[in-house]
Amino acid sequence: MLAHSPPLPLIVDHFGLDDHTITAEEEEGVLLALQHRDRVHRIRLDMPIPHLQRLILAMDGEFPMLENLVLMPPDKRDTGLVLPKAFQAPHLRHLILVNFAFPIGSALLTTGVGLVTLFLDYIYPSSYFRPNYLVDRLSIMPQLEILGVSFHSPTPIREFKRQLLQTPVRAHATLPNLRWFDFRGVSANLEAILPRMTTPLLEKLQVIFFNQLTISIPCLLQFMNAATNLKFTSAEVTFDDGIMNLRLYPREGAVLNASFIRVGCPHLEWQLAVAVQILDQLREILSAAVYLTFKYGKDVSSLSSDNETYLTRWREILGSFSNVKTLRVPNALVKVLSHALALQSDEGELSEDLLLELMELEYVRTDEVKDAFAAFIIARQNSGRPVTVLRG
């Protein structure tokens, strides 16, 4: 039927199904449509890797009209998908690839001048390209508005440092239209990329780090400082099963965050240690936050309000927010934060410069914590910096 139909644009779309399955008849129809390369404007395929790889192999040639390509297997396996070497799409504007292996010099990235959206998600380990290569490819994409780079698993730090010594990052990418940057990997990889990127209009930044004992992010601080549109006044710190989240919102009550930093780490002790590292290094920009909310999604029984190490880390976390005026504390954290703040008072006087701008403290009062924060409140009153307690 396609052979005798008018030369109308073709859209190949098998995407968003709950079970991600594809029948033999549907697969045959997609293969038939892919034979009409000069008519295909959009391809979106979401299906298990074996089926997806068979259809990808049929994309062996140039698709001169293709503007939108999304290839997304639901299962992230240890087998990286591969595009045919002959595949080209010179007018591509939106590209999202998940679980792919990219050969160095892939024509898809060397001819992406018109790309507006680029997501390379779960890049397969065997094709982890060096930062210099990535920045060099980005430098030819001035129209890019959305960029996402996500690695399948962490690159060993020793191997990554060896690569940087062999090939220092010298390329530079100016992305005058980039609004959204999304990264998932190790901090060393991000730190190698950011100094070589100029993004004057950036409005949204999302970073997910693999579990690391040490996170050093001076370039991330400089990058965020330089992004004049990346504004926020509200911060949210969450400790949950396996993750620590920092979300920064442009204003109080905003639904969409401007910045998002997540670190995967299984235990609360690790999460607190990671939070101290990240927040301390970002305290210069965190001074813009006037609203601070803590969230806690773990089992309350795992939290100790008497552990001196925990309490010290909580005080260090609070100390990174120098201009907070409103602090919101969930039930699970009332005891531990009350004890942490009580340790800063000595005979009713403040002994540390902590939360000096705080005006409101909000938490839900229960019989178990009805006298929470009493020592802190008294110390603040005696110092001439009273705090209003709002109890739900």
VOPAGU-2260 file (C-alpha; in pm, 1 decimal, decimal comma):
REM VOPAGU-2260
SITE   aa  ch    i         X         Y         Z
SITE  MET   A    0       0,0       0,0       0,0
SITE  LEU   A    1     283,8     240,1      82,8
SITE  ALA   A    2     437,8     185,2    -259,7
SITE  HIS   A    3     126,5     324,2    -428,4
SITE  SER   A    4      34,3     595,8    -177,1
SITE  PRO   A    5      97,8     970,2    -235,4
SITE  PRO   A    6     444,7    1082,6    -121,0
SITE  LEU   A    7     315,9    1212,1     210,9
SITE  PRO   A    8     542,5    1233,2     519,6
SITE  LEU   A    9     568,7     911,6     719,5
SITE  ILE   A   10     567,9     887,3    1098,7
SITE  VAL   A   11     697,2     560,9    1245,5
SITE  ASP   A   12     570,5     551,2    1601,4
SITE  HIS   A   13     562,8     255,4    1840,0
SITE  PHE   A   14     603,1     427,6    2172,7
SITE  GLY   A   15     456,9     453,4    2521,1
SITE  LEU   A   16     282,2     116,3    2548,8
SITE  ASP   A   17     261,6     -22,3    2902,8
SITE  ASP   A   18     403,7    -363,0    2812,6
SITE  HIS   A   19     644,8    -231,9    2541,7
SITE  THR   A   20     564,3    -533,9    2323,5
SITE  ILE   A   21     542,8    -543,7    1945,5
SITE  THR   A   22     364,3    -803,8    1734,5
SITE  ALA   A   23     513,4    -967,0    1426,1
SITE  GLU   A   24     262,3    -778,3    1211,2
SITE  GLU   A   25     354,1    -443,4    1367,8
SITE  GLU   A   26     724,4    -514,3    1323,1
SITE  GLU   A   27     667,9    -595,1     957,1
SITE  GLY   A   28     481,7    -265,8     913,2
SITE  VAL   A   29     768,1     -67,4    1068,0
SITE  LEU   A   30    1021,7    -242,7     844,4
SITE  LEU   A   31     813,8    -158,1     540,0
SITE  ALA   A   32     789,4     208,6     639,2
SITE  LEU   A   33    1165,9     231,8     696,5
SITE  GLN   A   34    1223,7     132,9     334,9
SITE  HIS   A   35    1079,7     473,2     232,0
SITE  ARG   A   36    1370,3     671,8     374,6
SITE  ASP   A   37    1300,3     986,9     177,0
SITE  ARG   A   38     952,4    1016,2     333,9
SITE  VAL   A   39    1019,4     936,8     701,6
SITE  HIS   A   40     997,5    1248,5     920,5
SITE  ARG   A   41     979,5    1092,9    1266,9
SITE  ILE   A   42    1082,6     762,5    1425,1
SITE  ARG   A   43     992,4     674,2    1784,2
SITE  LEU   A   44    1051,6     316,0    1894,7
SITE  ASP   A   45    1013,8     182,0    2247,4
SITE  MET   A   46    1044,5    -196,5    2268,3
SITE  PRO   A   47    1268,7    -475,5    2403,6
SITE  ILE   A   48    1627,5    -474,0    2276,7
SITE  PRO   A   49    1607,7    -780,3    2045,0
SITE  HIS   A   50    1315,7    -631,7    1848,6
SITE  LEU   A   51    1463,0    -283,4    1852,7
SITE  GLN   A   52    1800,8    -395,8    1722,5
SITE  ARG   A   53    1637,4    -573,4    1426,0
SITE  LEU   A   54    1455,4    -254,1    1329,5
SITE  ILE   A   55    1767,4     -41,6    1378,9
SITE  LEU   A   56    1957,4    -261,7    1134,6
SITE  ALA   A   57    1699,1    -162,9     872,2
SITE  MET   A   58    1802,3     202,1     911,0
SITE  ASP   A   59    2110,9     143,4     699,1
SITE  GLY   A   60    2127,0     453,9     482,7
SITE  GLU   A   61    2041,6     823,0     465,2
SITE  PHE   A   62    1708,7     957,8     590,4
SITE  PRO   A   63    1706,8    1305,5     430,3
SITE  MET   A   64    1372,7    1417,9     582,5
SITE  LEU   A   65    1411,7    1271,1     932,4
SITE  GLU   A   66    1379,5    1537,3    1204,3
SITE  ASN   A   67    1291,4    1339,3    1516,1
SITE  LEU   A   68    1456,3    1012,1    1627,0
SITE  VAL   A   69    1381,3     838,9    1960,0
SITE  LEU   A   70    1513,3     486,6    2022,1
SITE  MET   A   71    1445,5     376,0    2377,2
SITE  PRO   A   72    1451,4      15,9    2504,0
SITE  PRO   A   73    1265,5     -25,0    2836,8
SITE  ASP   A   74    1533,8    -260,4    2970,7
SITE  LYS   A   75    1888,2    -130,0    3024,0
SITE  ARG   A   76    2096,8    -439,6    2952,5
SITE  ASP   A   77    2467,6    -503,6    2924,0
SITE  THR   A   78    2429,5    -512,3    2547,1
SITE  GLY   A   79    2473,2    -175,3    2380,8
SITE  LEU   A   80    2264,2    -100,0    2075,5
SITE  VAL   A   81    2449,5       4,0    1761,8
SITE  LEU   A   82    2333,7     221,4    1472,7
SITE  PRO   A   83    2442,3     113,8    1123,0
SITE  LYS   A   84    2756,0     294,7    1005,1
SITE  ALA   A   85    2575,2     415,4     693,6
SITE  PHE   A   86    2289,2     574,8     888,9
SITE  GLN   A   87    2270,0     950,1     838,0
SITE  ALA   A   88    2006,4    1213,5     907,7
SITE  PRO   A   89    2139,1    1555,1     798,1
SITE  HIS   A   90    1822,9    1743,4     900,5
SITE  LEU   A   91    1778,7    1582,6    1240,8
SITE  ARG   A   92    1657,0    1822,7    1512,2
SITE  HIS   A   93    1560,9    1597,1    1803,3
SITE  LEU   A   94    1769,6    1292,3    1899,5
SITE  ILE   A   95    1714,9    1064,6    2201,4
SITE  LEU   A   96    1913,1     741,0    2220,0
SITE  VAL   A   97    1912,3     504,0    2519,4
SITE  ASN   A   98    2157,5     217,7    2586,0
SITE  PHE   A   99    2367,2     277,7    2273,7
SITE  ALA   A  100    2732,3     218,6    2193,1
SITE  PHE   A  101    2879,0     503,3    1987,4
SITE  PRO   A  102    3179,8     447,0    1765,6
SITE  ILE   A  103    3428,0     733,3    1775,4
SITE  GLY   A  104    3356,5     964,9    1482,4
SITE  SER   A  105    2996,3     849,2    1441,7
SITE  ALA   A  106    2841,0    1042,8    1152,9
SITE  LEU   A  107    2532,2    1098,9    1363,6
SITE  LEU   A  108    2723,4    1324,4    1604,1
SITE  THR   A  109    2962,2    1480,9    1353,4
SITE  THR   A  110    2677,5    1611,9    1135,4
SITE  GLY   A  111    2436,8    1723,7    1408,6
SITE  VAL   A  112    2456,8    2094,3    1327,9
SITE  GLY   A  113    2080,8    2147,3    1346,4
SITE  LEU   A  114    2013,5    1951,9    1665,1
SITE  VAL   A  115    1784,0    2124,9    1914,5
SITE  THR   A  116    1745,4    1828,0    2152,2
SITE  LEU   A  117    2018,1    1573,6    2227,6
SITE  PHE   A  118    1985,2    1298,8    2487,0
SITE  LEU   A  119    2250,7    1026,1    2502,0
SITE  ASP   A  120    2116,8     814,9    2786,2
SITE  TYR   A  121    2282,8     511,5    2949,9
SITE  ILE   A  122    2582,2     529,1    2719,0
SITE  TYR   A  123    2724,1     179,2    2698,7
SITE  PRO   A  124    3060,4     129,3    2880,0
SITE  SER   A  125    3256,6       5,4    2578,8
SITE  SER   A  126    3195,3     337,9    2400,9
SITE  TYR   A  127    3257,2     582,1    2687,4
SITE  PHE   A  128    3404,7     864,8    2484,7
SITE  ARG   A  129    3650,3    1101,8    2640,2
SITE  PRO   A  130    3532,4    1448,2    2749,1
SITE  ASN   A  131    3739,1    1610,5    2473,3
SITE  TYR   A  132    3545,2    1417,4    2208,5
SITE  LEU   A  133    3206,9    1507,5    2358,9
SITE  VAL   A  134    3286,8    1879,3    2387,3
SITE  ASP   A  135    3423,5    1879,9    2033,0
SITE  ARG   A  136    3096,1    1731,3    1902,8
SITE  LEU   A  137    2889,5    1981,3    2102,2
SITE  SER   A  138    3086,7    2271,5    1957,7
SITE  ILE   A  139    2916,3    2219,3    1619,5
SITE  MET   A  140    2563,3    2228,5    1768,6
SITE  PRO   A  141    2489,9    2600,2    1827,4
SITE  GLN   A  142    2111,5    2550,4    1812,1
SITE  LEU   A  143    2105,9    2300,5    2098,6
SITE  GLU   A  144    1843,2    2385,9    2362,8
SITE  ILE   A  145    1823,6    2059,4    2562,6
SITE  LEU   A  146    2125,0    1839,4    2636,4
SITE  GLY   A  147    2135,0    1516,0    2834,6
SITE  VAL   A  148    2438,6    1291,2    2887,2
SITE  SER   A  149    2398,6     979,5    3099,3
SITE  PHE   A  150    2644,7     695,2    3149,0
SITE  HIS   A  151    2551,2     331,5    3204,8
SITE  SER   A  152    2790,1     282,8    3497,2
SITE  PRO   A  153    3078,2     474,0    3657,1
SITE  THR   A  154    3415,2     494,6    3486,0
SITE  PRO   A  155    3691,3     391,7    3730,4
SITE  ILE   A  156    3854,4     712,4    3858,9
SITE  ARG   A  157    4206,2     581,9    3791,3
SITE  GLU   A  158    4116,8     500,2    3429,6
SITE  PHE   A  159    3944,3     835,5    3384,3
SITE  LYS   A  160    4246,6    1028,8    3513,5
SITE  ARG   A  161    4469,8     829,5    3281,7
SITE  GLN   A  162    4249,8     927,4    2986,2
SITE  LEU   A  163    4266,4    1295,8    3083,7
SITE  LEU   A  164    4646,5    1281,3    3102,6
SITE  GLN   A  165    4658,7    1124,9    2757,1
SITE  THR   A  166    4401,8    1359,7    2602,9
SITE  PRO   A  167    4347,4    1685,2    2795,9
SITE  VAL   A  168    4019,7    1864,0    2723,5
SITE  ARG   A  169    4111,3    2148,9    2487,6
SITE  ALA   A  170    3792,9    2184,0    2282,9
SITE  HIS   A  171    3534,6    2446,5    2380,1
SITE  ALA   A  172    3161,3    2448,8    2310,6
SITE  THR   A  173    2959,3    2769,4    2316,6
SITE  LEU   A  174    2591,2    2679,3    2334,1
SITE  PRO   A  175    2408,0    3013,9    2312,6
SITE  ASN   A  176    2059,4    2857,7    2313,2
SITE  LEU   A  177    2098,4    2582,9    2575,7
SITE  ARG   A  178    1822,7    2601,4    2838,7
SITE  TRP   A  179    1840,9    2256,4    3000,3
SITE  PHE   A  180    2143,6    2041,6    3085,2
SITE  ASP   A  181    2107,5    1692,1    3233,1
SITE  PHE   A  182    2407,6    1480,6    3343,5
SITE  ARG   A  183    2448,2    1138,7    3506,1
SITE  GLY   A  184    2791,8     997,6    3586,7
SITE  VAL   A  185    3090,7    1056,3    3814,2
SITE  SER   A  186    3182,9    1402,5    3936,8
SITE  ALA   A  187    3529,1    1387,0    3773,4
SITE  ASN   A  188    3368,9    1345,2    3431,8
SITE  LEU   A  189    3136,7    1640,6    3484,2
SITE  GLU   A  190    3421,1    1854,3    3618,3
SITE  ALA   A  191    3621,8    1784,8    3301,4
SITE  ILE   A  192    3333,4    1897,3    3078,0
SITE  LEU   A  193    3192,0    2206,5    3249,6
SITE  PRO   A  194    3494,0    2441,4    3216,5
SITE  ARG   A  195    3475,0    2387,9    2840,3
SITE  MET   A  196    3106,7    2477,9    2805,8
SITE  THR   A  197    2956,8    2827,0    2781,1
SITE  THR   A  198    2579,4    2835,1    2835,0
SITE  PRO   A  199    2460,1    3195,2    2886,4
SITE  LEU   A  200    2085,6    3115,6    2881,6
SITE  LEU   A  201    2081,5    2800,6    3098,0
SITE  GLU   A  202    1764,7    2780,2    3310,6
SITE  LYS   A  203    1757,4    2418,9    3431,6
SITE  LEU   A  204    2036,8    2191,8    3557,0
SITE  GLN   A  205    1997,5    1829,5    3664,4
SITE  VAL   A  206    2292,5    1627,1    3794,0
SITE  ILE   A  207    2294,3    1267,5    3917,6
SITE  PHE   A  208    2618,7    1130,8    4059,7
SITE  PHE   A  209    2701,5     765,9    4104,9
SITE  ASN   A  210    2785,6     659,4    4459,3
SITE  GLN   A  211    3124,9     811,7    4544,6
SITE  LEU   A  212    3314,2     846,4    4871,2
SITE  THR   A  213    3457,4    1181,2    4762,9
SITE  ILE   A  214    3284,2    1439,1    4544,2
SITE  SER   A  215    3481,2    1744,9    4433,1
SITE  ILE   A  216    3278,2    1999,3    4233,1
SITE  PRO   A  217    3454,1    2338,9    4213,0
SITE  CYS   A  218    3376,3    2365,9    3841,2
SITE  LEU   A  219    3008,3    2293,0    3905,9
SITE  LEU   A  220    3000,5    2588,1    4148,2
SITE  GLN   A  221    3159,0    2816,3    3888,2
SITE  PHE   A  222    2923,0    2686,9    3618,6
SITE  MET   A  223    2614,8    2755,2    3831,5
SITE  ASN   A  224    2743,9    3098,1    3930,0
SITE  ALA   A  225    2792,3    3189,5    3563,9
SITE  ALA   A  226    2438,0    3082,6    3468,4
SITE  THR   A  227    2259,9    3411,1    3536,3
SITE  ASN   A  228    1916,2    3263,4    3451,8
SITE  LEU   A  229    1961,2    2975,1    3696,5
SITE  LYS   A  230    1793,0    3155,4    3985,3
SITE  PHE   A  231    1635,1    3015,8    4301,1
SITE  THR   A  232    1517,2    3120,5    4647,6
SITE  SER   A  233    1393,3    2786,9    4783,3
SITE  ALA   A  234    1592,4    2471,5    4864,6
SITE  GLU   A  235    1478,6    2120,4    4947,2
SITE  VAL   A  236    1707,0    1849,1    5088,0
SITE  THR   A  237    1573,6    1493,3    5087,4
SITE  PHE   A  238    1714,4    1176,6    5244,6
SITE  ASP   A  239    1546,9     863,0    5116,9
SITE  ASP   A  240    1619,2     496,9    5047,6
SITE  GLY   A  241    1936,7     490,6    4841,7
SITE  ILE   A  242    1949,2     861,6    4749,8
SITE  MET   A  243    2024,5    1212,2    4869,7
SITE  ASN   A  244    1853,2    1491,3    4676,5
SITE  LEU   A  245    1910,7    1864,3    4662,2
SITE  ARG   A  246    1642,9    2056,0    4474,2
SITE  LEU   A  247    1658,4    2429,4    4415,1
SITE  TYR   A  248    1340,0    2611,9    4314,7
SITE  PRO   A  249    1311,3    2956,5    4154,2
SITE  ARG   A  250    1055,7    3063,8    4414,4
SITE  GLU   A  251     860,5    2936,6    4711,0
SITE  GLY   A  252     577,8    2705,8    4600,8
SITE  ALA   A  253     721,2    2644,0    4252,5
SITE  VAL   A  254     645,7    2298,8    4111,7
SITE  LEU   A  255     942,2    2273,8    3873,6
SITE  ASN   A  256    1292,9    2295,0    4013,2
SITE  ALA   A  257    1569,1    2501,5    3854,7
SITE  SER   A  258    1849,1    2275,0    3976,0
SITE  PHE   A  259    1853,9    1916,4    4092,5
SITE  ILE   A  260    2151,6    1724,9    4232,7
SITE  ARG   A  261    2115,4    1361,3    4334,2
SITE  VAL   A  262    2367,8    1114,2    4469,9
SITE  GLY   A  263    2299,3     744,2    4497,6
SITE  CYS   A  264    2417,2     608,8    4834,5
SITE  PRO   A  265    2244,8     336,5    5036,8
SITE  HIS   A  266    2300,8     426,7    5402,9
SITE  LEU   A  267    2200,1     737,1    5595,8
SITE  GLU   A  268    2553,8     786,0    5726,1
SITE  TRP   A  269    2682,9     800,5    5368,0
SITE  GLN   A  270    2399,6    1028,5    5263,8
SITE  LEU   A  271    2481,1    1274,1    5540,4
SITE  ALA   A  272    2851,7    1265,9    5453,4
SITE  VAL   A  273    2775,6    1327,1    5086,0
SITE  ALA   A  274    2531,8    1606,6    5170,4
SITE  VAL   A  275    2797,5    1779,1    5382,5
SITE  GLN   A  276    3048,0    1759,9    5094,3
SITE  ILE   A  277    2811,8    1892,6    4827,4
SITE  LEU   A  278    2640,2    2162,6    5032,3
SITE  ASP   A  279    2966,7    2293,2    5174,3
SITE  GLN   A  280    3114,2    2332,8    4825,2
SITE  LEU   A  281    2798,9    2504,4    4699,2
SITE  ARG   A  282    2743,0    2730,9    5000,1
SITE  GLU   A  283    2826,2    3038,7    4791,9
SITE  ILE   A  284    2518,8    2988,7    4574,1
SITE  LEU   A  285    2308,2    2834,3    4852,0
SITE  SER   A  286    2322,2    3171,5    5026,5
SITE  ALA   A  287    2042,3    3273,4    4786,3
SITE  ALA   A  288    1798,8    3030,3    4954,8
SITE  VAL   A  289    1557,2    3193,6    5198,9
SITE  TYR   A  290    1330,0    2889,3    5229,0
SITE  LEU   A  291    1471,5    2551,6    5334,9
SITE  THR   A  292    1270,6    2230,0    5355,5
SITE  PHE   A  293    1398,9    1893,3    5473,9
SITE  LYS   A  294    1231,3    1569,7    5369,6
SITE  TYR   A  295    1293,8    1222,3    5502,5
SITE  GLY   A  296    1156,0     907,7    5339,2
SITE  LYS   A  297    1336,0     642,1    5538,9
SITE  ASP   A  298    1228,8     432,5    5836,7
SITE  VAL   A  299    1227,0     659,6    6142,8
SITE  SER   A  300    1381,9     380,8    6354,1
SITE  SER   A  301    1706,1     414,1    6152,4
SITE  LEU   A  302    1756,5     771,1    6275,3
SITE  SER   A  303    1952,1     847,8    6591,7
SITE  SER   A  304    1925,5    1180,9    6770,6
SITE  ASP   A  305    2209,5    1096,7    7011,5
SITE  ASN   A  306    2483,9    1009,0    6764,3
SITE  GLU   A  307    2742,3    1288,4    6794,6
SITE  THR   A  308    2872,1    1231,4    6442,0
SITE  TYR   A  309    2520,9    1260,1    6300,9
SITE  LEU   A  310    2449,5    1576,4    6498,8
SITE  THR   A  311    2774,8    1737,9    6384,9
SITE  ARG   A  312    2690,5    1662,1    6023,1
SITE  TRP   A  313    2341,4    1804,1    6059,5
SITE  ARG   A  314    2491,2    2127,8    6192,3
SITE  GLU   A  315    2733,0    2136,1    5899,0
SITE  ILE   A  316    2442,5    2087,2    5658,9
SITE  LEU   A  317    2244,0    2370,4    5818,9
SITE  GLY   A  318    2553,8    2589,6    5815,4
SITE  SER   A  319    2563,7    2583,7    5434,9
SITE  PHE   A  320    2239,5    2786,5    5421,6
SITE  SER   A  321    2345,2    3122,1    5564,7
SITE  ASN   A  322    2040,1    3331,6    5469,7
SITE  VAL   A  323    1746,4    3097,9    5532,9
SITE  LYS   A  324    1447,5    3275,1    5686,9
SITE  THR   A  325    1198,9    2986,7    5690,5
SITE  LEU   A  326    1291,8    2629,2    5790,5
SITE  ARG   A  327    1049,4    2338,5    5752,4
SITE  VAL   A  328    1122,4    2015,1    5938,4
SITE  PRO   A  329     934,6    1684,6    5884,8
SITE  ASN   A  330     823,3    1474,5    6181,8
SITE  ALA   A  331    1102,1    1221,3    6135,7
SITE  LEU   A  332    1371,0    1487,6    6169,1
SITE  VAL   A  333    1228,6    1697,3    6453,8
SITE  LYS   A  334    1420,7    1517,7    6730,5
SITE  VAL   A  335    1756,9    1502,2    6556,5
SITE  LEU   A  336    1748,6    1862,8    6431,5
SITE  SER   A  337    1623,6    1983,8    6769,9
SITE  HIS   A  338    1921,5    1814,7    6936,8
SITE  ALA   A  339    2161,0    1944,2    6670,3
SITE  LEU   A  340    2046,8    2303,7    6720,9
SITE  ALA   A  341    2042,8    2264,8    7099,2
SITE  LEU   A  342    2414,3    2184,6    7088,4
SITE  GLN   A  343    2483,0    2531,4    6951,8
SITE  SER   A  344    2344,7    2698,2    7266,0
SITE  ASP   A  345    2549,4    2744,4    7582,5
SITE  GLU   A  346    2364,7    2874,6    7887,3
SITE  GLY   A  347    2110,6    3039,5    7664,1
SITE  GLU   A  348    2363,0    3206,6    7435,5
SITE  LEU   A  349    2442,7    3122,9    7073,0
SITE  SER   A  350    2780,7    2956,9    7038,4
SITE  GLU   A  351    2781,5    2919,4    6658,2
SITE  ASP   A  352    2688,6    3138,2    6363,9
SITE  LEU   A  353    2410,8    2906,6    6249,3
SITE  LEU   A  354    2081,9    3007,2    6084,8
SITE  LEU   A  355    2128,9    3363,8    6205,1
SITE  GLU   A  356    1870,2    3497,7    5957,8
SITE  LEU   A  357    1603,9    3242,1    6056,0
SITE  MET   A  358    1265,4    3398,2    6133,4
SITE  GLU   A  359    1023,4    3102,5    6107,6
SITE  LEU   A  360    1056,7    2740,2    6215,3
SITE  GLU   A  361     777,2    2512,2    6098,5
SITE  TYR   A  362     706,4    2156,1    6217,1
SITE  VAL   A  363     412,2    1941,3    6328,3
SITE  ARG   A  364     378,1    1934,7    6705,5
SITE  THR   A  365     300,7    1601,7    6869,9
SITE  ASP   A  366     310,1    1486,0    7233,8
SITE  GLU   A  367     640,8    1316,8    7163,5
SITE  VAL   A  368     811,3    1636,2    7045,3
SITE  LYS   A  369     605,0    1909,4    7210,1
SITE  ASP   A  370     913,5    2074,5    7362,3
SITE  ALA   A  371    1130,5    2036,6    7052,9
SITE  PHE   A  372    1367,8    2324,2    6970,7
SITE  ALA   A  373    1302,7    2485,5    7313,6
SITE  ALA   A  374    1672,9    2541,4    7390,4
SITE  PHE   A  375    1730,8    2687,3    7043,3
SITE  ILE   A  376    1429,2    2919,9    7069,4
SITE  ILE   A  377    1539,0    3049,6    7410,8
SITE  ALA   A  378    1893,8    3107,9    7289,2
SITE  ARG   A  379    1765,6    3301,4    6989,1
SITE  GLN   A  380    1543,2    3518,1    7209,0
SITE  ASN   A  381    1831,3    3594,2    7443,9
SITE  SER   A  382    2051,6    3691,4    7149,1
SITE  GLY   A  383    1796,2    3934,2    7011,3
SITE  ARG   A  384    1716,1    3715,4    6710,5
SITE  PRO   A  385    1373,5    3568,3    6794,7
SITE  VAL   A  386    1225,6    3287,6    6587,5
SITE  THR   A  387     853,5    3228,9    6535,4
SITE  VAL   A  388     754,3    2864,5    6574,0
SITE  LEU   A  389     474,4    2748,0    6344,2
SITE  ARG   A  390     328,7    2416,0    6458,4
SITE  GLY   A  391      86,9    2220,8    6243,9
